[in-house]
Amino acid sequence: MHRKEQIRGNVKRLLAELPKDVELEAAAKTRTTEEIMAAIEAGITIVGENYIQEAERAFKVIGRVVKWHFIGHLQRNKVKKAVDLFDLIETIDSFSIAEEINRVSSKIGKIMPILIEANSGREPQKFGVFPEDVDELVVKISALASVKIVGLMTMGPYEEEIEKLRSYFRETKEMFEQIKKSGIPSVDMRYLSMGMSDSYNIAIEEGANIVRVGTRIFGPRRRV
Ligand SMILES: *Cc1c(COP(=O)(O)O)cnc(C)c1O
């Protein structure tokens, strides 16, 4: 079957399968603009990008017919481009990067929605804030006028056995609810972004309302 038809079929199957209150984000790293467009034709409304350059290339052609989410690691020197392009940055894990986003956003009169990325597996080599440090970071960032926290994101550790991810998703959901309950002004806990191709079912059972799916939409990744 033609690649684009496969992509369209995959998206339609996923959309039919997911609960109505869960949004399907197409994780687009390494995919061509044509492949992303095929996914959009089949109903994708959120595209997740890990790299600014890839995002710019696709954005030039596709524009604002979809929401663009940044799901990679944001470097300081890319903040300006990220603030211009993205509707949501999902991977904020330090006050200093949030401050830089605040500085750039305030200049152009934008309030940049962000998610805090929790390192739910507490893996030192990975990005994200350790669960015990999430609260403090949320409180600090909530004071920045041109950045708005709208939820949490987590990857979870690599596990051979996918069921083992459940406890990490559960802990992230608990953090999410606790922050929501604490009612910090200007924090609006709406999005919980968890789960990928092999784990979205478990993530949804544990409360995710955005799932980030790449391989299940586009097929195996080509090497870059
Ligand atoms: C690549 C990626 C995904 C999707 O991964 P798949 O296993 O291909 O579904 C989700 N989230 C992030 C942050 C990614 O980099």
The ligand as an SDF file (V2000), in Angstrom:
LIG
                    3D

 15 15  0  0  0  0  0  0  0  0999 V2000
    9.3630   10.4670   19.1970 C   0  0  0  0  0  0  0  0  0  0  0  0
    8.5830   10.9430   20.3410 C   0  0  0  0  0  0  0  0  0  0  0  0
    7.2930   10.4410   20.5980 C   0  0  0  0  0  0  0  0  0  0  0  0
    6.6390    9.3580   19.7700 C   0  0  0  0  0  0  0  0  0  0  0  0
    7.3470    8.1680   19.8060 O   0  0  0  0  0  0  0  0  0  0  0  0
    6.7970    6.8420   19.0830 P   0  0  0  0  0  0  0  0  0  0  0  0
    7.3250    5.7430   19.9090 O   0  0  0  0  0  0  0  0  0  0  0  0
    7.3530    6.8700   17.7050 O   0  0  0  0  0  0  0  0  0  0  0  0
    5.3200    6.9130   19.0970 O   0  0  0  0  0  0  0  0  0  0  0  0
    6.6050   10.9750   21.6840 C   0  0  0  0  0  0  0  0  0  0  0  0
    7.1400   11.9130   22.4680 N   0  0  0  0  0  0  0  0  0  0  0  0
    8.3660   12.4210   22.2570 C   0  0  0  0  0  0  0  0  0  0  0  0
    8.8820   13.4530   23.1600 C   0  0  0  0  0  0  0  0  0  0  0  0
    9.1220   11.9490   21.1940 C   0  0  0  0  0  0  0  0  0  0  0  0
   10.3510   12.4450   20.9970 O   0  0  0  0  0  0  0  0  0  0  0  0
  1  2  1  0
  2  3  1  0
  2 14  2  0
  3  4  1  0
  3 10  2  0
  4  5  1  0
  5  6  1  0
  6  7  2  0
  6  8  1  0
  6  9  1  0
 10 11  1  0
 11 12  2  0
 12 13  1  0
 12 14  1  0
 14 15  1  0
M  END
$$$$
